[in-house]
């Protein structure tokens, strides 16, 4: 394994593992804030207990997310030195804003919220969790602005052998980055919604704290259906932007080899990249042109329009995209089902069982979507500007392989601890009612 592949694999392991914690943190922070707001507004003790119960699970997840996020950012200096030198003027400024503004705000007020239950007034304590939720989502905004710039670089000029910031406004108003933000963060909200629905369903089937978990279920059902429908619509808008700005990625997502007018949408295929064809394929005529360019006669570039060295890994991108899309359809159906029974979920035991089994599926969908975004951008680390092979540091394969193995072992231990703690406290249920 050469340095490039080892470094890519190491970053992929770190990023994928970190992304197991980020979505639940983003969504649970807001859901916890909503539940505590309901407590402040109504005085209902169940909502206070719900905020503490779901907030504890948020804190467990938050702690692991912080640890994995810090090690991830270090890799830009260790494994990707030339990337950092080349675009640090732009990329570094966005990450600096995220750290100095959002991360420190989030870290400060998460402690205020965790230890302030009996020290602050209910209203002031509620403000603390809203600040945590706001900071978490601001953090996601700046990170996705940085990644969106890598996907579609704007507002820069090449000077003195590096990319220099020319227009900060262009970077922040980057349409691709905004669509990425509006896709990724609501997807995280879907994950957190199904997490709350699934855990609530587990307790409801066992008749544990029925009224308590019925209230959590009701809030999560409304929340989840809103964002499942939103992501389904926004995903189409995001796809059309990919068609305009990253045509090679679109071709890989659809395993489309020949440039076509009235291109068909591939429902199923077995790509054969070596021979530049699909072994088996099932297509719906003209749908791809319609979805991508809103015209059944629009031309869609195929993979053969790009040099072989400039094509993304086809099979991986193709199947990752379909995993994300088909699971997204299930999330819409499951959330509508949960919304229908939000007032009395016990009336549908099949729904409750389905929701328990759905808990891991948003994790799979989000990871698949992230693979489409990152693997589908290859061989570019900054699309059209800098290739990944140009960005890697001069390290020995043994150095990178050793740290890769260390990362895998370390992250596996952290993952086992995190998921054990989440499962333990989720099964344990809320604190007893105050006397």
C-alpha positions in Angstrom: 0.0 0.0 0.0 1.5 3.3 -1.1 1.4 6.6 0.9 -1.5 8.0 -1.1 -3.8 5.0 -0.6 -2.8 4.6 3.1 -3.5 8.3 3.8 -6.8 8.2 2.0 -7.8 5.1 3.9 -6.8 6.6 7.2 -8.7 9.8 6.5 -11.7 7.8 5.4 -11.7 5.7 8.6 -11.4 8.8 10.7 -14.0 10.8 8.9 -16.5 7.9 8.7 -16.1 7.1 12.3 -16.4 10.8 13.4 -19.6 11.0 11.3 -21.2 8.3 13.4 -21.4 10.8 16.2 -22.0 14.1 14.6 -25.6 13.6 13.2 -27.0 12.3 16.5 -25.4 15.3 18.3 -26.9 17.8 15.9 -30.4 16.4 16.1 -30.5 15.5 19.8 -29.3 18.9 20.9 -32.3 20.5 19.2 -34.8 17.9 20.3 -33.6 18.2 23.9 -34.0 21.9 23.6 -37.6 21.5 22.3 -38.5 19.1 25.1 -37.1 21.4 27.7 -39.0 24.3 26.2 -42.2 22.3 26.5 -41.4 21.8 30.2 -40.8 25.5 30.7 -44.0 26.3 28.8 -46.3 23.7 30.4 -44.7 22.8 33.7 -45.2 19.1 32.7 -42.7 17.0 34.7 -42.5 14.4 32.0 -41.0 17.0 29.6 -38.3 17.9 32.2 -37.5 14.2 32.6 -37.5 13.8 28.8 -35.0 16.6 28.4 -32.7 15.0 31.1 -33.1 11.5 29.6 -32.4 12.4 25.9 -29.9 15.1 27.0 -27.8 12.4 28.8 -27.7 10.4 25.6 -26.7 13.6 23.8 -23.8 14.2 26.2 -22.4 10.7 25.7 -22.5 11.1 22.0 -21.1 14.7 22.1 -18.0 13.6 24.1 -17.1 11.0 21.5 -17.7 13.4 18.7 -15.3 15.9 20.1 -12.5 13.4 20.6 -12.8 12.0 17.0 -13.2 15.4 15.5 -9.9 16.8 16.9 -7.9 13.9 15.6 -9.5 14.2 12.2 -8.4 17.9 11.8 -4.8 17.0 12.8 -4.5 14.9 9.6 -4.6 18.0 7.4 -1.2 18.9 8.8 0.3 15.4 9.1 -1.0 13.5 6.0 -2.1 16.3 3.7 0.6 18.9 4.1 0.5 20.1 0.5 -3.2 20.5 0.5 -3.0 22.7 3.7 -0.2 24.8 2.0 -2.1 25.2 -1.2 -5.6 26.1 0.0 -5.0 26.9 3.7 -5.8 30.6 3.1 -9.4 29.6 2.3 -10.1 26.3 4.0 -8.2 27.2 7.2 -10.1 30.5 7.6 -13.5 28.6 7.6 -12.3 26.0 10.1 -10.8 28.8 12.3 -14.3 30.5 12.5 -15.9 27.1 13.3 -13.4 26.5 16.2 -13.3 30.0 17.7 -17.0 30.8 17.3 -19.1 27.6 17.4 -17.0 25.0 19.2 -16.1 27.2 22.1 -19.7 28.4 22.5 -20.9 24.8 22.4 -18.3 23.5 24.8 -19.0 26.3 27.3 -22.7 26.1 27.4 -22.9 22.3 27.3 -21.2 22.3 30.7 -23.5 25.1 31.9 -26.5 22.9 30.9 -25.2 19.6 32.2 -24.3 21.0 35.7 -26.9 23.8 36.0 -30.1 21.9 36.6 -30.4 22.9 40.2 -28.4 26.1 39.9 -30.2 28.0 37.2 -33.8 29.0 36.8 -35.8 26.8 34.4 -35.9 29.6 31.7 -32.2 30.4 31.9 -31.3 26.7 31.9 -33.5 26.3 28.8 -31.5 29.1 27.1 -28.3 27.2 27.8 -29.4 24.1 25.8 -30.7 26.3 23.0 -27.2 27.9 22.8 -25.7 24.5 22.7 -28.0 23.4 19.9 -27.4 26.7 18.0 -23.6 26.4 18.4 -23.7 22.7 17.2 -25.5 23.6 14.0 -23.3 26.7 13.4 -20.3 24.4 13.7 -21.8 22.1 11.1 -22.5 25.2 8.9 -18.8 26.3 8.7 -17.5 22.8 8.2 -19.9 22.2 5.4 -19.0 25.6 3.9 -15.4 24.3 3.9 -16.3 21.0 2.3 -18.7 22.7 -0.1 -15.8 24.8 -1.3 -13.8 21.7 -2.0 -16.7 20.3 -4.0 -17.2 23.6 -6.0 -14.4 26.1 -5.4 -15.3 29.8 -5.8 -14.1 33.2 -4.6 -10.4 32.4 -5.0 -7.5 33.3 -7.2 -4.4 31.2 -8.0 -1.3 33.3 -7.1 2.2 32.6 -6.0 1.7 28.8 -6.4 -1.4 28.6 -4.1 -5.1 29.4 -3.9 -5.7 32.7 -2.2 -9.0 34.0 -0.9 -10.4 36.7 -3.2 -14.0 37.0 -2.1 -15.1 35.7 1.3 -18.8 36.5 0.4 -18.5 34.2 -2.7 -17.3 31.4 -0.5 -20.1 31.8 2.1 -22.8 32.2 -0.5 -21.6 29.2 -2.5 -24.8 27.5 -3.8 -23.3 24.1 -3.7 -22.2 24.5 -0.1 -25.6 25.7 1.0 -27.3 22.8 -0.7 -24.9 20.4 1.0 -25.7 22.1 4.3 -29.4 21.8 3.7 -29.1 18.2 2.8 -26.6 17.0 5.5 -28.0 18.7 8.6 -31.7 17.8 8.0 -30.4 14.2 7.3 -28.9 14.3 10.8 -32.2 15.5 12.1 -33.8 12.4 10.5 -31.3 10.1 12.2 -31.9 11.7 15.6 -35.7 11.5 15.1 -35.6 7.8 14.3 -33.3 7.3 17.3 -35.9 8.8 19.6 -38.7 7.0 17.9 -36.9 3.6 18.0 -35.9 3.9 21.7 -39.4 5.1 22.6 -40.9 2.2 20.6 -38.6 -0.3 22.5 -40.0 1.0 25.9 -43.6 1.2 24.7 -43.6 -2.4 23.6 -42.5 -3.3 27.1 -45.1 -1.0 28.7 -42.2 1.0 30.4 -43.1 4.6 31.3 -45.9 4.5 28.7 -47.1 8.1 29.1 -43.5 9.4 29.2 -42.4 7.7 26.0 -45.7 8.5 24.3 -44.9 12.2 24.6 -41.4 11.7 23.3 -42.7 9.6 20.4 -45.2 12.3 19.5 -42.6 15.1 19.4 -40.2 12.9 17.4 -42.9 11.8 15.0 -43.7 15.3 13.9 -40.0 16.3 13.8 -39.0 13.3 11.7 -41.7 13.5 9.1 -41.0 17.2 8.4 -37.3 16.6 7.8 -37.8 13.3 5.9 -40.0 15.0 3.4 -37.7 18.1 3.3 -34.6 16.0 2.5 -36.5 14.0 -0.2 -37.3 17.3 -2.0 -33.9 19.0 -1.3 -32.1 15.9 -2.5 -33.5 16.5 -6.0 -32.2 20.1 -5.9 -28.8 18.9 -4.7 -28.7 16.4 -7.5 -29.4 19.0 -10.2 -26.5 21.1 -8.8 -24.2 18.1 -9.0 -25.2 17.6 -12.6 -24.2 21.1 -13.5 -21.0 21.4 -11.4 -19.7 17.8 -11.2 -20.8 15.9 -14.3 -18.3 13.1 -13.8 -19.7 12.4 -10.4 -23.3 12.3 -11.8 -22.1 9.8 -14.5 -20.6 7.6 -11.8 -23.7 7.8 -9.6 -25.7 6.5 -12.6 -23.1 4.2 -14.1 -23.6 6.1 -17.4 -20.9 5.4 -19.9 -22.0 7.0 -23.1 -23.0 10.6 -23.5 -26.8 10.7 -24.3 -29.7 12.9 -25.0 -32.8 11.7 -23.2 -30.7 9.7 -20.8 -32.3 6.9 -18.8 -32.2 6.6 -15.1 -30.6 3.3 -14.0 -32.7 1.5 -11.4 -30.2 -1.4 -11.2 -26.9 -2.2 -12.8 -23.7 -4.2 -12.4 -21.0 -1.8 -13.6 -17.9 -3.2 -15.3 -15.4 -0.3 -15.2 -12.6 -2.4 -16.8 -14.6 -2.8 -20.0 -16.5 0.6 -19.7 -19.9 -1.0 -19.6 -22.7 -2.4 -17.4 -23.1 -6.1 -17.4 -26.7 -6.0 -16.4 -28.9 -2.9 -16.2 -32.5 -2.0 -15.7 -33.4 1.6 -16.8 -36.3 4.0 -16.9 -36.2 5.9 -20.2 -35.4 9.7 -20.2 -35.8 10.0 -16.5 -32.2 11.0 -15.8 -32.2 13.9 -18.2 -35.5 15.0 -16.7 -34.3 14.8 -13.1 -30.9 16.4 -13.8 -31.8 19.1 -16.3 -35.6 19.3 -16.2 -35.8 18.3 -19.8 -36.4 14.8 -21.3 -34.1 15.7 -24.2 -31.2 17.2 -22.2 -27.7 15.8 -22.8 -26.0 14.0 -20.0 -22.3 13.4 -20.2 -21.2 9.8 -19.8 -18.0 8.5 -18.2 -16.3 8.1 -21.5 -16.4 11.8 -22.0 -13.7 12.1 -19.3 -10.2 10.6 -19.3 -10.0 7.4 -17.3 -7.7 9.0 -14.8 -10.3 11.7 -14.1 -13.2 9.3 -13.4 -14.5 8.5 -9.9 -14.6 4.9 -8.7 -17.8 3.9 -10.5 -19.2 0.8 -8.7 -18.7 2.3 -5.2 -20.3 5.6 -6.1 -23.2 3.9 -7.9 -24.1 1.6 -5.1 -23.6 4.2 -2.3 -26.0 6.5 -4.1 -28.6 3.8 -4.4 -28.3 2.8 -0.7 -28.9 6.4 0.3 -31.8 7.0 -2.1 -33.7 3.7 -1.3 -33.3 4.2 2.4 -34.5 7.8 2.0 -37.7 6.5 0.5 -38.1 4.1 3.5 -37.6 7.0 5.9 -40.4 9.0 4.2 -42.8 6.0 4.5 -41.8 5.1 8.1 -42.0 8.7 9.3 -45.5 9.1 7.7 -46.5 5.8 9.4 -45.2 7.1 12.8 -46.9 10.5 12.3 -50.2 8.8 11.6 -50.0 6.9 15.0 -48.3 9.7 16.9 -51.1 10.0 19.4 -51.4 6.3 20.1 -48.4 4.4 18.9 -49.3 1.3 21.0 -52.2 0.8 18.5 -49.6 -0.4 15.9 -47.1 -2.9 17.4 -45.8 -3.6 13.9 -44.9 0.1 13.6 -43.0 0.0 16.9 -41.1 -3.1 15.9 -40.2 -1.6 12.5 -39.0 1.6 14.2 -36.6 -0.4 16.5 -35.0 -2.0 13.4 -34.9 1.3 11.7 -32.5 2.9 14.3 -29.3 1.9 12.5 -30.5 2.6 8.9 -30.1 6.4 9.0 -26.4 5.8 10.0 -26.0 3.6 6.9 -27.8 6.2 4.7 -25.7 9.1 5.9 -22.4 7.2 5.6 -23.4 6.2 2.1 -24.3 9.8 1.2 -21.0 11.0 2.5 -19.2 8.4 0.4 -21.0 9.6 -2.7 -19.9 13.1 -1.9 -16.2 12.3 -1.2 -15.5 9.3 -3.3 -17.5 10.7 -6.2 -15.3 13.8 -6.2 -12.1 11.8 -6.8 -9.5 12.1 -8.2 -9.9 15.7 -7.0 -9.4 16.9 -3.5 -10.5 20.3 -4.6 -12.7 19.8 -7.7 -11.0 20.9 -10.9 -8.2 22.6 -9.0 -6.0 20.1 -7.1 -5.8 16.4 -7.3 -5.6 14.2 -4.2 -2.3 12.7 -5.4 -0.8 16.3 -5.3 -2.0 16.9 -1.7 -0.4 14.1 0.2 2.6 14.6 2.5 5.9 13.0 1.9 5.7 10.1 4.5 6.8 6.6 4.4 4.2 3.9 3.8 5.2 2.2 7.1 4.5 5.5 9.1 1.0 5.9 7.6 0.1 2.2 7.9 1.1 2.1 11.6 -1.0 5.1 12.4 -3.9 3.7 10.3 -3.8 0.5 12.4 -3.6 2.6 15.6 -6.6 4.6 14.5 -8.7 1.5 13.7 -7.9 0.0 17.1 -8.5 3.2 19.0 -11.7 4.1 17.2 -13.1 0.6 17.6 -12.6 0.8 21.4 -14.2 4.2 21.5 -17.1 3.0 19.3 -17.8 0.0 21.5 -17.8 2.2 24.6 -20.0 4.8 23.1 -22.6 2.4 21.7 -22.6 0.4 24.9 -23.2 3.5 27.0 -26.0 4.7 24.6 -27.7 1.2 24.7 -27.3 1.0 28.5 -28.8 4.3 29.4 -31.4 4.1 26.6 -32.7 0.8 28.1 -32.4 2.1 31.6 -35.0 4.8 30.9 -35.7 8.2 32.6 -35.1 9.1 36.2 -37.9 8.5 38.6 -40.6 11.1 39.1 -39.6 13.6 41.8 -41.6 13.2 45.0 
